[in-house]
Amino acid sequence: MRHLKGKYAIVGGGLMGRLLAVALARGGAQVELFDKGSTNGDHAAARIAAAMLAPLAESAITEDSVVRMGLYSLPRWKELISDLSNPVFFQQEGTLILWHRQDASEAERFTAHLEKNSRANPDLSAPQKLSNDALRDLEPSVADRFNQGLYLPKEGQLDNRQLLNALALELKLLQVDCHWYAEVDPQALRKQSIYQAVIDCRGTGAKEVWSFGDNLNTLRGVRGEVVRLYAPEVKLRRPTRLIHPRYPIYIAPKENDVYVVGATEIESDDLSEMSVRSAMELLSAVYTVHSGFAEARILEMATQCRPTLKNNLPEIRMKKDKGQADLIMINGLYRHGFMIAPAVLDCALQILAQGSSKTALELGLGVTHNSNYAETICA
């Protein structure tokens, strides 16, 4: 793909906004970034996340196009992180699935689903059933509580907050003109003749501009709640998920004995503090995985809303109007933001350079054109 010249405005400095700003600046473009928050991503959904890169695990609950984007993105994350000046924790040690005896039937259904998906998609590694001995070799700290497990090879994770900080530093080194604490209207920027294109990456902040027309694909917030724990007694080596009918938690071990724990997904754009019920369920469930969590220190209980479209799939919208800068709107990454972000990034860069994206067609990423958004490209 050829380098992009000209000047671009990006509104929204979360994960997608920062990735795009860095990529465009490296390609020789002039970039201005506007965000209503600060460099640490206060208002970004990406700050409150586990950043697990798990296409096989997610294949149980999402569409094949998202799985394909996740598979595409895993090697791209290695490249993107290696190009940053500051190191970012990245791990590809697979995902461990556990369940208690009373949930064995649910685990069988889950395993069968993943096996079916891996047969249908040869790029997915087949899940591996673990005996207690195999579990002890892979993750010895949980083998005394669980007699068996399921291992999903090649899946990974990264440290979301390290990444946001590293991208902020890269923006500074690339001399990107960043306007923090600046809430601006992308439509107003379009009227300025100085920009080649305006890119709207505001997540739930763009709700009004995504909710119009006969084919309404309303943008909404889906509330997520996570707990960050300091648990030096635990020593989990890889992201671990617990199958449970009410709270199927995930535990993502980061560096320095920090663990990100989450499960809740609530159809609400409420950003108030975590409820007592959610906190009790998360902490009770995590204790059943490893007794060392009983002595963990609670570093943070946090909530955020993931931007989600009606079909729970990401989309890029393009609008061209005479006398105005092009408008590119990227949204709807839902709970899969980190898993699919590099795929969405590459598709957006292709659209900016060429007006269309072959990668979007191959991966099944929805792209709509023009003011009526009537044309949808999908695989």
C-alpha positions as CSV (number, residue, x, y, z in Angstrom):
1,M,0.0,0.0,0.0
2,R,1.4,3.4,-1.0
3,H,2.1,6.0,1.6
4,L,-0.6,8.5,2.4
5,K,0.2,12.1,2.0
6,G,-1.9,15.2,3.0
7,K,-3.4,16.1,6.3
8,Y,-5.8,14.0,8.3
9,A,-7.9,14.7,11.4
10,I,-8.7,11.9,13.8
11,V,-11.4,12.4,16.4
12,G,-11.2,9.9,19.3
13,G,-7.9,9.0,20.9
14,G,-8.7,5.5,22.1
15,L,-7.2,2.3,20.6
16,M,-8.3,2.8,17.0
17,G,-7.6,6.5,17.0
18,R,-4.0,6.0,18.3
19,L,-3.2,3.1,16.0
20,L,-4.4,5.1,12.9
21,A,-2.6,8.3,14.0
22,V,0.7,6.4,14.4
23,A,0.3,4.5,11.1
24,L,-0.6,7.7,9.1
25,A,2.2,9.7,10.6
26,R,4.7,7.0,9.9
27,G,3.5,7.0,6.3
28,G,4.4,10.6,5.8
29,A,1.0,12.2,6.5
30,Q,0.3,15.2,8.7
31,V,-2.0,14.1,11.5
32,E,-4.1,16.0,14.1
33,L,-5.7,13.9,16.9
34,F,-8.5,15.2,19.0
35,D,-9.8,13.5,22.2
36,K,-12.0,14.7,25.0
37,G,-9.8,12.8,27.6
38,S,-6.1,12.7,28.4
39,T,-3.2,10.7,27.2
40,N,-4.0,7.8,29.6
41,G,-7.3,7.1,27.8
42,D,-9.6,8.0,30.7
43,H,-12.7,7.8,28.5
44,A,-11.6,5.0,26.2
45,A,-13.2,1.5,26.3
46,A,-9.7,0.2,25.6
47,R,-8.5,1.2,29.1
48,I,-11.0,-1.1,30.8
49,A,-10.2,-4.3,29.1
50,A,-8.3,-7.6,29.4
51,A,-6.9,-7.4,25.9
52,M,-7.2,-11.1,25.2
53,L,-6.5,-12.2,21.6
54,A,-8.6,-15.3,21.5
55,P,-10.3,-16.1,18.2
56,L,-11.0,-19.7,18.9
57,A,-12.5,-19.0,22.3
58,E,-14.6,-16.2,20.9
59,S,-15.8,-18.3,18.0
60,A,-18.3,-19.9,20.4
61,I,-20.2,-16.6,20.6
62,T,-19.4,-14.5,17.6
63,E,-19.6,-14.5,13.8
64,D,-17.0,-16.1,11.5
65,S,-15.9,-12.7,10.1
66,V,-14.8,-11.6,13.6
67,V,-12.9,-14.9,14.0
68,R,-11.1,-14.3,10.7
69,M,-10.3,-10.7,11.8
70,G,-8.9,-12.1,15.0
71,L,-6.7,-14.7,13.2
72,Y,-5.4,-12.0,10.8
73,S,-4.6,-9.6,13.8
74,L,-2.5,-12.0,15.9
75,P,0.7,-11.8,13.8
76,R,0.0,-8.1,13.0
77,W,0.1,-7.3,16.7
78,K,3.6,-8.7,16.9
79,E,4.7,-6.3,14.1
80,L,2.9,-3.3,15.5
81,I,4.3,-3.8,19.0
82,S,7.8,-4.4,17.7
83,D,7.8,-1.0,16.0
84,L,7.0,0.9,19.2
85,S,9.7,2.7,21.1
86,N,8.5,1.4,24.5
87,P,8.0,-2.3,25.2
88,V,4.5,-3.7,25.5
89,F,3.7,-7.0,27.2
90,F,2.6,-9.5,24.6
91,Q,2.1,-13.2,25.2
92,Q,1.0,-16.0,23.0
93,E,0.8,-19.0,25.4
94,G,-2.7,-20.0,24.5
95,T,-5.9,-20.0,26.6
96,L,-6.8,-22.4,29.4
97,I,-10.5,-23.3,29.9
98,L,-11.6,-24.8,33.2
99,W,-14.8,-25.9,34.8
100,H,-16.1,-27.4,38.0
101,R,-17.6,-30.9,38.1
102,Q,-21.2,-29.6,38.1
103,D,-20.6,-27.7,34.9
104,A,-19.2,-30.7,33.0
105,S,-22.2,-30.9,30.6
106,E,-21.8,-27.2,29.7
107,A,-18.1,-27.8,29.1
108,E,-18.9,-30.7,26.8
109,R,-21.1,-28.5,24.7
110,F,-18.5,-25.7,24.6
111,T,-15.8,-28.1,23.6
112,A,-17.9,-29.6,20.8
113,H,-18.6,-26.1,19.5
114,L,-15.0,-25.2,19.4
115,E,-14.1,-28.6,17.7
116,K,-16.7,-27.9,15.0
117,N,-15.4,-24.4,14.4
118,S,-11.8,-25.6,14.2
119,R,-12.8,-28.2,11.6
120,A,-14.6,-25.6,9.6
121,N,-11.7,-23.1,9.7
122,P,-8.3,-24.7,9.1
123,D,-6.6,-21.6,10.4
124,L,-7.9,-22.3,13.9
125,S,-5.9,-24.7,16.0
126,A,-8.0,-27.5,17.4
127,P,-8.7,-27.4,21.2
128,Q,-6.7,-29.9,23.2
129,K,-8.3,-31.9,26.0
130,L,-6.2,-32.0,29.2
131,S,-6.1,-34.8,31.7
132,N,-5.1,-33.8,35.3
133,D,-1.4,-34.7,34.6
134,A,-1.4,-32.7,31.4
135,L,-3.1,-29.8,33.2
136,R,-0.4,-30.0,36.0
137,D,2.3,-29.7,33.4
138,L,0.7,-26.8,31.6
139,E,-0.7,-24.8,34.6
140,P,0.4,-26.5,37.9
141,S,-1.2,-23.9,40.2
142,V,-4.7,-25.0,39.3
143,A,-4.2,-28.8,39.0
144,D,-5.2,-29.4,42.7
145,R,-8.7,-27.9,42.1
146,F,-9.5,-29.2,38.6
147,N,-9.2,-32.7,37.3
148,Q,-9.3,-31.7,33.6
149,G,-9.3,-28.7,31.3
150,L,-9.2,-27.6,27.7
151,Y,-6.2,-25.9,26.1
152,L,-6.5,-23.5,23.1
153,P,-3.1,-23.1,21.5
154,K,-1.7,-20.0,19.8
155,E,-4.1,-17.6,21.5
156,G,-2.6,-14.6,23.2
157,Q,-3.0,-11.3,25.1
158,L,-1.3,-8.0,25.6
159,D,-1.2,-5.3,28.2
160,N,-3.8,-2.7,27.2
161,R,-2.6,0.1,29.4
162,Q,1.0,-0.4,28.4
163,L,-0.1,-0.3,24.8
164,L,-2.1,2.9,25.2
165,N,0.9,4.6,26.9
166,A,3.4,3.3,24.3
167,L,1.1,4.7,21.5
168,A,0.9,8.0,23.2
169,L,4.7,8.2,23.4
170,E,4.9,7.3,19.7
171,L,2.5,10.1,18.8
172,K,4.8,12.5,20.6
173,L,7.9,11.1,18.9
174,L,6.3,11.4,15.5
175,Q,5.2,14.9,16.3
176,V,1.6,14.3,15.8
177,D,-0.4,17.3,16.8
178,C,-2.5,15.9,19.7
179,H,-5.3,18.0,21.2
180,W,-6.2,16.3,24.5
181,Y,-9.2,17.5,26.5
182,A,-10.7,18.7,23.2
183,E,-14.2,17.6,22.3
184,V,-14.8,18.5,18.7
185,D,-17.5,17.7,16.1
186,P,-16.1,15.8,13.1
187,Q,-18.6,17.4,10.8
188,A,-17.3,20.9,11.7
189,L,-13.7,19.7,10.9
190,R,-14.9,18.4,7.5
191,K,-15.8,22.0,6.5
192,Q,-12.2,23.1,6.9
193,S,-10.4,22.8,3.6
194,I,-7.1,21.8,5.2
195,Y,-7.9,18.0,5.7
196,Q,-7.8,15.2,3.2
197,A,-10.1,13.2,5.4
198,V,-11.7,13.3,8.9
199,I,-11.7,9.9,10.7
200,D,-14.3,9.4,13.5
201,C,-13.1,6.9,16.1
202,R,-15.2,8.1,19.0
203,G,-16.8,4.8,20.0
204,T,-20.0,5.4,22.0
205,G,-19.4,9.2,21.7
206,A,-20.5,8.9,18.0
207,K,-23.9,7.4,18.9
208,E,-26.0,10.2,17.3
209,V,-24.3,10.0,13.8
210,W,-24.8,6.3,13.6
211,S,-28.5,6.4,14.4
212,F,-30.3,7.5,11.3
213,G,-31.9,6.4,8.0
214,D,-34.3,3.5,7.2
215,N,-31.6,0.8,7.7
216,L,-31.0,1.8,11.3
217,N,-27.9,0.2,12.8
218,T,-28.1,1.8,16.1
219,L,-24.9,2.2,18.1
220,R,-25.2,1.4,21.8
221,G,-23.1,0.8,24.8
222,V,-22.7,-2.6,26.4
223,R,-21.4,-2.2,29.9
224,G,-18.4,-4.3,31.0
225,E,-17.0,-4.5,34.5
226,V,-13.5,-5.6,35.5
227,V,-11.5,-6.0,38.6
228,R,-7.7,-5.5,38.7
229,L,-6.0,-7.6,41.4
230,Y,-2.5,-7.9,42.7
231,A,-2.1,-11.6,43.6
232,P,1.6,-12.7,44.0
233,E,0.5,-16.1,45.4
234,V,-1.3,-17.2,42.2
235,K,1.2,-17.4,39.3
236,L,-1.1,-18.3,36.5
237,R,0.9,-18.4,33.2
238,R,-1.8,-17.6,30.6
239,P,-5.4,-16.3,30.2
240,T,-7.8,-18.6,31.9
241,R,-11.6,-18.9,31.4
242,L,-14.0,-20.5,33.8
243,I,-17.1,-22.1,32.3
244,H,-20.1,-21.3,34.4
245,P,-23.8,-20.8,33.6
246,R,-24.1,-17.5,35.4
247,Y,-20.7,-15.9,35.4
248,P,-18.2,-17.4,32.9
249,I,-15.2,-15.3,34.1
250,Y,-11.9,-14.7,32.5
251,I,-8.6,-14.1,34.3
252,A,-5.8,-12.4,32.3
253,P,-2.4,-12.5,34.1
254,K,-0.3,-9.4,33.3
255,E,3.2,-8.6,34.4
256,N,4.2,-8.2,38.0
257,D,1.5,-10.4,39.5
258,V,-1.4,-8.2,38.3
259,Y,-4.6,-10.0,37.1
260,V,-7.5,-8.5,35.2
261,V,-10.7,-10.4,36.0
262,G,-14.0,-9.8,34.2
263,A,-17.2,-11.5,33.0
264,T,-20.2,-9.2,33.2
265,E,-21.8,-7.9,30.0
266,I,-24.8,-5.8,30.6
267,E,-27.0,-4.2,27.9
268,S,-26.7,-0.7,29.4
269,D,-24.7,2.5,28.8
270,D,-24.6,3.1,32.5
271,L,-21.0,4.2,33.5
272,S,-21.6,4.3,37.3
273,E,-19.4,2.3,39.7
274,M,-19.5,-1.5,39.8
275,S,-22.4,-3.1,41.6
276,V,-22.0,-5.1,44.8
277,R,-23.5,-8.1,43.1
278,S,-21.1,-8.0,40.2
279,A,-18.1,-7.6,42.5
280,M,-19.2,-10.5,44.7
281,E,-19.8,-12.8,41.8
282,L,-16.4,-12.0,40.1
283,L,-14.4,-12.3,43.3
284,S,-16.2,-15.5,44.5
285,A,-15.7,-17.1,41.1
286,V,-12.1,-16.2,40.8
287,Y,-11.4,-17.6,44.3
288,T,-12.8,-21.0,43.1
289,V,-10.1,-21.0,40.4
290,H,-7.2,-20.4,42.8
291,S,-7.2,-20.0,46.6
292,G,-4.4,-17.5,46.3
293,F,-6.8,-14.9,45.2
294,A,-8.2,-14.8,48.8
295,E,-5.1,-12.8,49.8
296,A,-5.1,-10.7,46.6
297,R,-5.2,-6.9,46.9
298,I,-7.9,-5.1,44.9
299,L,-6.2,-2.4,42.8
300,E,-9.2,-1.2,40.9
301,M,-12.9,-2.0,40.2
302,A,-13.8,-0.3,36.9
303,T,-16.6,-0.1,34.4
304,Q,-16.8,1.0,30.7
305,C,-19.2,0.7,27.8
306,R,-18.1,-1.1,24.6
307,P,-19.4,0.5,21.4
308,T,-21.7,-2.0,19.8
309,L,-23.8,-1.9,16.6
310,K,-27.1,-3.7,16.3
311,N,-25.5,-6.8,14.7
312,N,-22.6,-6.8,17.2
313,L,-20.2,-6.5,14.3
314,P,-17.7,-3.8,13.4
315,E,-18.2,-1.5,10.5
316,I,-16.5,1.3,8.5
317,R,-18.7,4.0,6.9
318,M,-17.4,6.4,4.2
319,K,-19.0,9.6,3.2
320,K,-18.0,12.0,0.4
321,D,-19.6,15.4,0.0
322,K,-18.5,18.0,-2.5
323,G,-16.5,20.8,-1.0
324,Q,-15.8,18.9,2.3
325,A,-13.2,16.5,3.5
326,D,-14.0,12.8,3.2
327,L,-15.5,11.3,6.4
328,I,-14.5,7.8,7.6
329,M,-16.3,6.4,10.6
330,I,-15.0,3.3,12.4
331,N,-17.1,1.8,15.1
332,G,-18.8,-1.3,16.7
333,L,-15.7,-3.3,17.8
334,Y,-17.8,-4.4,20.8
335,R,-16.0,-6.8,23.1
336,H,-13.4,-7.8,20.4
337,G,-11.6,-4.4,20.2
338,F,-8.1,-5.7,20.8
339,M,-8.6,-9.0,19.1
340,I,-9.5,-7.4,15.8
341,A,-8.1,-3.9,15.9
342,P,-5.1,-4.6,13.5
343,A,-7.4,-6.0,10.9
344,V,-9.7,-2.9,11.1
345,L,-6.7,-0.7,11.0
346,D,-5.3,-2.2,7.8
347,C,-8.7,-2.1,6.1
348,A,-9.1,1.6,7.0
349,L,-5.6,2.4,5.7
350,Q,-6.5,0.7,2.4
351,I,-9.7,2.6,2.1
352,L,-7.9,5.9,2.7
353,A,-5.3,5.1,0.1
354,Q,-7.4,3.4,-2.5
355,G,-11.1,4.1,-1.8
356,S,-11.8,0.4,-1.1
357,S,-10.3,-2.5,0.8
358,K,-9.6,-6.0,-0.6
359,T,-8.7,-7.1,3.0
360,A,-12.2,-6.0,4.2
361,L,-13.8,-8.2,1.5
362,E,-11.6,-11.2,2.4
363,L,-12.3,-10.8,6.2
364,G,-16.0,-9.9,5.9
365,L,-15.6,-6.5,7.5
366,G,-18.7,-4.4,6.7
367,V,-17.9,-1.2,4.7
368,T,-20.7,1.2,3.6
369,H,-20.4,4.1,1.1
370,N,-21.9,7.5,0.6
371,S,-24.5,9.5,2.5
372,N,-27.3,7.0,2.4
373,Y,-25.0,4.1,3.4
374,A,-27.1,1.8,1.2
375,E,-24.2,-0.2,-0.2
376,T,-22.7,-2.8,2.1
377,I,-19.6,-4.7,1.2
378,C,-19.2,-8.0,3.0
379,A,-17.8,-11.5,2.3
